[in-house]
C-alpha cells in the first residue's frame, strides 16, 4: 500500500493538457482487433492496468499483440482461431474486461476460468451471465454465477431479444458481443441510452449493426477486418482537471484531443448548468468518435439537481462532481445513481465517507447524494479504498485544502491514469 502526501497548492491551473486515451475505447479496440482478421494498429492506447488485463486475456487465447508505449499492434486471425487458455485468466480490477469478455467466451467451444482481485470479486456478474445462459452458455461461480471466480463452458449460441435491466454499457456490450457469435439476430433494448463505443467500434472494424430508437440489433457470423484506431483522450480522466480548474481561483485550462461522444459528455452539461466558464471546440470524428478541445476558467458555481437520463452519461464522473458541488453555492442533489453502489467500491458510501473527512457536509441516499456547497476543505488522512476515481478526487480536493492531505492506497490511480500526478504538476502555475 502506497501513501502520498499532498500539499495544498492554492495556485491557478493554466496551459493545455492531453489526457490519456479513453479507457472504454482502448478496451474495445483490443477486443475487436483480436476478433478481426488482419492487422490492427491502435494509437494513443491507455496503458493503464485495466486495459493491460484485456491484452493479457487475448494473449492467453493465442492472439499476437505487441505493445510499444501507447501504440499496440494486433495480428488478428479471426474469431475461429482463438484458443483455449492453459490456465485461468486473471482480470485484476477490470469490470469492463470481465463483462465484455464473458460475451465472447460464451460463444467459443472451450472452457475458461476467470478470476479477479478482491474488489472485482464483489461486483455482480449475473447481469451479464443470466442473458448469456439464456443464449446457451454454461456459466457457474459463487452465488450461482453472480460473483467471480467464474467457470465458462462456451459453445453454440442462439440469438435472444433482451432488455437491459440496468443502465450499463457493459451489460449491453456483453450481450452484443455474444450476438456477434450467435446464430440469427440478437436484439438489445435499452431503457436509457448508455455509451455507444461498442457499436461505433464494430462499424470501424467493418461490421454491421442496426439502431432504431432504443433497440440495437446485431447479426451473428460477421467477419471483422483489422483497421487503424486512434483513441481519443478520456473525458472521464479530463473531468478531474476540468473540476480542478473550475474550483481553483485564476485558472485557465484547455484539454486537447479529448473524446466528445454525446453519450459521455454529461460532465460538460453539468459544469455549464452550475455556471462554469467553459467552451467546447469540436474538431473531427475518428473511428466514429467525436473529438475536440475543452477550455475552462475558474468561476462562481451554483448548486443544481442531477438526475434522470443524464446519469448514464456522467456515472463515472459523479465522485468528482460531488467535490465540485461542495464548492458551489447552495445544495446539490444527485438522484437515480444507484449503479454507483456496484462500481470498484460502493461509490456513494465511499464519496460520502471521503468528503466528510475532508470537511464537506454531504449525505448519502439510496440512489445518490445531497451535498451542501461552500465547504472549506480541511487536511486529513484519507484512503482511496482501492478506487482510482476516489483517489483522483482526493488529489484534486487537496489543491484547495487548508492543510496537507495524506492519500492512502494511491497506487490504484494507475488503473486508469498512470501519469496523473505528473500531468497535474505540469499545469500548476509556478
C-alpha positions in Angstrom: 0.0 0.0 0.0 1.5 3.3 -1.1 0.9 6.6 0.7 1.2 10.0 -0.9 1.4 13.3 1.0 -0.4 16.1 -0.9 0.2 19.7 0.0 -2.3 22.5 -0.7 -1.4 24.5 -3.8 -3.8 27.4 -4.0 -2.5 28.4 -7.4 -4.2 28.6 -10.8 -4.1 25.7 -13.2 -3.0 27.0 -16.6 -1.9 25.8 -20.0 -3.0 22.9 -22.1 -3.0 19.2 -21.5 -3.8 16.0 -23.4 -5.1 13.3 -21.1 -4.5 9.6 -21.7 -6.5 7.5 -24.2 -10.1 6.7 -23.4 -10.3 3.6 -21.2 -13.6 2.2 -22.6 -12.4 2.7 -26.2 -9.0 1.2 -25.5 -10.6 -2.0 -24.1 -12.9 -2.3 -27.1 -10.1 -1.7 -29.7 -8.2 -4.6 -28.2 -11.3 -6.8 -28.2 -12.3 -6.1 -31.8 -8.7 -6.2 -33.1 -8.4 -9.7 -31.5 -11.6 -10.9 -33.1 -10.8 -9.4 -36.6 -8.7 -10.8 -39.4 -5.7 -8.8 -40.4 -3.5 -6.2 -38.8 -4.9 -3.6 -36.3 -2.9 -0.7 -35.1 -4.1 1.3 -32.0 -2.5 4.7 -31.2 -2.8 6.7 -28.0 -3.8 3.5 -26.2 -4.4 3.8 -22.5 -1.6 1.6 -20.9 -3.4 1.5 -17.5 -3.7 -1.7 -15.6 -7.3 -2.4 -16.6 -6.6 -2.3 -20.3 -3.4 -4.3 -19.9 -5.6 -7.1 -18.4 -7.7 -7.1 -21.7 -4.4 -7.5 -23.7 -3.3 -10.4 -21.4 -6.6 -12.1 -21.7 -6.4 -12.3 -25.5 -2.8 -13.2 -25.5 -3.7 -16.2 -23.3 -6.1 -17.2 -26.1 -3.2 -17.1 -28.7 -3.6 -13.6 -30.2 -0.4 -11.9 -31.2 -0.4 -8.5 -29.5 2.6 -6.2 -29.3 2.7 -3.0 -27.2 5.3 -0.3 -27.6 4.4 2.6 -25.3 0.9 3.8 -26.3 0.9 2.0 -29.7 -0.5 -1.5 -29.9 -0.3 -3.8 -32.9 -2.5 -6.9 -33.2 -2.1 -9.6 -35.8 -5.7 -10.9 -35.8 -6.6 -14.3 -37.3 -10.3 -14.2 -36.7 -12.7 -15.5 -34.0 -12.3 -19.1 -35.1 -8.6 -19.0 -34.3 -8.9 -18.1 -30.7 -7.5 -20.9 -28.5 -8.4 -22.4 -25.1 -6.0 -20.9 -22.5 -3.9 -23.3 -20.4 -4.6 -21.5 -17.2 -7.2 -19.3 -15.5 -7.4 -15.7 -16.8 -6.7 -13.0 -14.2 -8.8 -9.8 -14.7 -7.3 -7.7 -11.9 -9.8 -4.9 -11.1 -11.3 -4.6 -14.5 -15.1 -4.9 -14.6 -15.0 -3.9 -18.3 -12.7 -6.8 -19.2 -14.8 -9.2 -17.2 -18.2 -8.4 -18.5 -17.3 -7.9 -22.2 -15.0 -10.9 -22.2 -17.9 -13.1 -20.9 -19.8 -12.3 -24.1 -17.1 -13.6 -26.3 -16.2 -16.7 -24.2 -19.8 -17.7 -24.1 -19.6 -18.4 -27.9 -16.3 -20.3 -28.0 -16.2 -24.1 -27.8 -13.8 -24.1 -24.8 -13.7 -24.0 -21.1 -12.5 -20.9 -19.3 -12.0 -19.8 -15.7 -12.0 -16.1 -14.8 -10.9 -14.5 -11.5 -10.1 -11.0 -10.3 -8.8 -9.1 -7.3 -10.8 -8.7 -4.0 -12.7 -5.6 -5.4 -13.8 -7.2 -8.7 -14.7 -10.4 -6.9 -17.5 -8.4 -5.1 -19.0 -6.9 -8.3 -22.1 -8.5 -9.8 -21.6 -10.6 -13.0 -25.1 -12.1 -13.1 -26.4 -9.1 -15.0 -24.4 -10.5 -17.9 -24.2 -14.2 -17.1 -28.1 -14.5 -17.0 -28.7 -13.4 -20.6 -25.7 -15.4 -21.8 -27.0 -18.5 -20.1 -30.3 -17.9 -21.9 -28.3 -17.8 -25.2 -26.9 -21.3 -24.4 -23.6 -20.7 -22.4 -22.9 -22.6 -19.2 -21.6 -20.2 -16.6 -21.1 -21.1 -12.9 -19.5 -19.4 -9.9 -20.1 -18.1 -6.4 -23.8 -17.4 -5.7 -24.9 -19.3 -8.8 -22.7 -17.4 -11.2 -23.2 -13.9 -9.7 -19.6 -13.5 -8.5 -16.1 -14.3 -9.6 -14.4 -16.7 -9.9 -16.5 -17.9 -12.8 -16.3 -21.1 -14.9 -17.5 -20.6 -18.5 -18.3 -23.5 -20.8 -18.9 -21.8 -24.2 -20.4 -23.2 -27.3 -23.1 -22.7 -29.9 -25.3 -19.7 -29.0 -28.8 -18.8 -30.1 -29.9 -15.2 -30.5 -32.2 -13.5 -28.0 -34.3 -10.5 -27.5 -33.1 -8.8 -24.4 -33.9 -5.6 -22.4 -31.1 -4.4 -20.2 -32.2 -4.4 -16.5 -29.7 -1.7 -15.5 -28.2 1.4 -17.1 -25.0 -0.3 -18.1 -23.0 -0.2 -21.3 -21.0 -3.2 -20.1 -24.1 -5.3 -19.9 -25.3 -4.2 -23.3 -21.9 -4.8 -24.8 -21.5 -8.2 -23.3 -24.8 -9.4 -25.0 -23.9 -7.7 -28.3 -20.6 -9.4 -28.4 -22.2 -12.7 -27.7 -24.7 -11.9 -30.5 -21.8 -11.5 -32.9 -21.0 -15.2 -32.3 -24.6 -16.4 -32.1 -27.0 -17.7 -34.8 -29.6 -15.2 -36.0 -30.2 -11.7 -35.0 -29.8 -10.6 -31.3 -31.8 -7.6 -30.2 -30.9 -5.4 -27.2 -33.3 -2.7 -25.9 -32.1 0.0 -23.5 -34.5 1.9 -21.3 -31.9 4.7 -21.1 -29.2 5.3 -23.7 -25.7 4.3 -22.5 -22.3 4.9 -24.0 -22.2 3.5 -27.6 -18.5 2.8 -28.0 -19.1 -0.9 -28.8 -21.5 0.0 -31.6 -19.1 2.6 -33.1 -16.1 0.2 -32.8 -18.0 -2.6 -34.6 -18.6 -0.3 -37.5 -15.0 0.8 -37.6 -14.0 -2.9 -38.0 -16.3 -3.4 -40.9 -19.2 -4.9 -39.0 -22.9 -4.1 -39.3 -25.3 -3.1 -36.6 -28.8 -1.6 -36.7 -30.0 1.0 -34.3 -33.7 2.0 -34.2 -34.6 4.4 -31.3 -33.8 2.3 -28.2 -33.3 -1.0 -30.0 -30.0 -2.3 -31.2 -29.7 -5.4 -33.5 -26.7 -7.4 -34.5 -26.5 -10.4 -36.8 -24.2 -13.3 -35.8 -21.5 -14.7 -38.0 -20.0 -11.4 -39.2 -16.3 -11.4 -40.1 -14.4 -8.3 -38.9 -11.4 -6.8 -40.6 -8.3 -5.3 -39.0 -8.0 -1.5 -39.1 -6.3 1.5 -37.5 -7.8 3.1 -34.4 -6.8 6.4 -32.8 -8.1 6.5 -29.3 -9.3 10.0 -28.2 -8.5 11.4 -24.8 -10.7 10.0 -22.0 -13.3 12.6 -20.9 -13.6 10.7 -17.6 -10.0 11.5 -16.9 -10.3 15.0 -18.2 -13.2 15.6 -15.8 -10.8 15.7 -12.8 -8.8 18.5 -14.4 -11.9 20.4 -15.5 -13.2 20.4 -11.9 -9.8 21.3 -10.6 -9.7 24.3 -12.8 -13.3 25.3 -12.1 -12.6 25.4 -8.3 -9.0 26.8 -8.4 -9.0 30.6 -8.5 -7.5 32.2 -11.6 -7.4 29.0 -13.6 -7.5 28.9 -17.4 -7.0 25.4 -18.8 -7.5 23.6 -22.1 -7.9 19.9 -22.6 -7.0 18.9 -26.1 -7.9 15.9 -28.3 -10.5 14.6 -25.9 -13.4 12.4 -26.7 -16.7 14.2 -27.1 -19.0 11.3 -27.7 -22.5 12.6 -26.8 -23.2 9.6 -24.5 -20.2 10.6 -22.4 -20.4 14.4 -22.2 -22.7 14.7 -19.1 -19.8 16.3 -17.2 -19.8 19.2 -19.7 -23.6 19.7 -19.3 -23.3 19.7 -15.5 -20.4 22.1 -15.4 -22.3 24.5 -17.7 -25.5 24.1 -15.6 -23.6 25.0 -12.5 -22.2 28.2 -14.1 -18.7 27.1 -15.1 -17.0 29.3 -17.8 -16.5 26.5 -20.3 -16.1 26.4 -24.1 -16.1 23.3 -26.4 -14.5 23.3 -29.8 -15.4 20.3 -31.9 -12.7 19.3 -34.4 -13.2 16.0 -36.1 -14.5 12.4 -35.9 -12.1 9.5 -35.7 -13.5 5.9 -35.9 -17.0 7.1 -35.2 -15.9 9.0 -32.1 -16.1 12.8 -32.0 -13.1 14.6 -30.6 -12.2 18.2 -29.8 -10.9 20.6 -27.1 -12.5 21.9 -23.9 -11.4 25.2 -22.3 -12.4 26.2 -18.8 -11.8 29.1 -16.5 -12.5 29.3 -12.7 -15.8 30.9 -11.9 -18.6 31.2 -9.3 -20.6 28.0 -9.2 -24.2 27.3 -8.2 -25.9 24.2 -7.0 -28.1 22.0 -9.2 -30.1 18.8 -9.4 -28.5 15.9 -11.3 -31.0 13.1 -12.2 -32.7 11.1 -14.9 -31.4 10.5 -18.3 -28.1 12.4 -17.7 -26.9 9.8 -15.1 -25.6 7.2 -17.6 -23.7 10.0 -19.3 -21.9 11.1 -16.1 -21.9 7.9 -14.0 -18.1 7.7 -13.7 -17.7 11.4 -13.1 -20.1 11.6 -10.2 -17.4 11.3 -7.5 -15.6 14.4 -8.8 -18.9 16.2 -9.4 -19.6 15.7 -5.7 -16.4 17.6 -4.9 -17.4 20.3 -7.4 -20.8 20.6 -5.7 -19.0 21.2 -2.4 -17.6 24.5 -3.8 -20.9 25.7 -5.3 -23.5 28.0 -3.7 -26.4 26.1 -2.4 -27.3 22.4 -2.1 -26.7 19.9 -5.0 -28.8 16.8 -5.2 -27.8 13.7 -7.2 -30.6 11.1 -7.8 -31.1 7.9 -9.9 -27.5 6.8 -9.5 -27.9 3.6 -7.6 -25.5 2.0 -10.1 -22.7 3.8 -8.2 -23.1 1.2 -5.4 -21.8 -1.5 -7.8 -18.5 0.1 -9.0 -15.0 -0.6 -7.8 -16.4 0.4 -4.4 -19.8 1.4 -3.2 -19.1 4.9 -4.6 -22.0 6.5 -2.8 -20.7 5.4 0.6 -17.0 6.0 -0.4 -17.6 9.5 -1.6 -19.7 10.4 1.5 -17.0 9.0 3.8 -14.1 10.7 2.0 -15.7 14.1 1.6 -17.0 14.1 5.1 -13.4 13.5 6.3 -12.3 16.5 4.2 -14.9 18.8 5.8 -17.8 18.6 3.4 -21.4 18.4 4.5 -22.7 15.5 2.5 -25.4 12.9 3.0 -25.8 9.6 1.1 -29.2 8.4 -0.1 -30.2 5.1 -1.6 -29.6 6.3 -5.1 -27.3 9.3 -4.7 -26.1 12.2 -2.5 -27.0 15.6 -1.1 -24.1 18.0 -1.0 -24.1 21.3 0.7 -21.9 23.8 -1.0 -19.5 26.5 0.3 -17.3 24.0 2.2 -13.8 24.9 3.4 -11.8 21.7 2.8 -9.5 20.6 5.6 -6.5 18.3 5.7 -6.9 14.7 6.6 -5.6 11.2 6.2 -8.0 9.5 3.7 -8.0 6.2 1.9 -8.8 5.7 -1.8 -10.3 2.4 -0.8 -8.6 0.9 -3.9 -10.9 3.0 -6.2 -9.0 5.0 -8.8 -11.7 7.7 -9.2 -11.9 8.2 -5.4 -8.1 8.6 -5.3 -8.1 11.2 -8.0 -11.0 13.1 -6.4 -8.9 13.3 -3.2 -5.9 14.6 -5.1 -8.0 17.4 -6.6 -9.5 18.2 -3.2 -6.0 18.6 -1.8 -5.3 21.5 -4.2 -7.6 23.8 -2.2 -7.5 22.3 1.3 -6.3 24.3 4.3 -3.6 21.8 5.2 -1.9 18.7 3.8 -3.9 15.6 2.8 -2.4 12.2 3.1 -3.7 9.8 0.4 -3.5 6.1 1.2 -3.6 3.4 -1.5 -2.5 6.0 -4.1 -1.3 3.3 -6.4 -4.8 2.4 -7.5 -4.9 5.6 -9.7 -2.7 3.7 -12.2 -5.7 1.6 -13.2 -6.9 4.5 -15.5 -4.3 7.2 -15.2 -0.6 6.1 -14.6 0.8 9.7 -15.1 -1.9 11.6 -13.2 0.3 13.3 -10.7 3.0 14.3 -13.2 0.3 15.8 -15.5 -1.2 17.7 -12.6 2.2 19.2 -11.8 2.5 20.4 -15.5 -0.4 22.7 -15.2 0.1 24.2 -11.8 1.3 27.8 -12.3 4.7 28.2 -10.7 
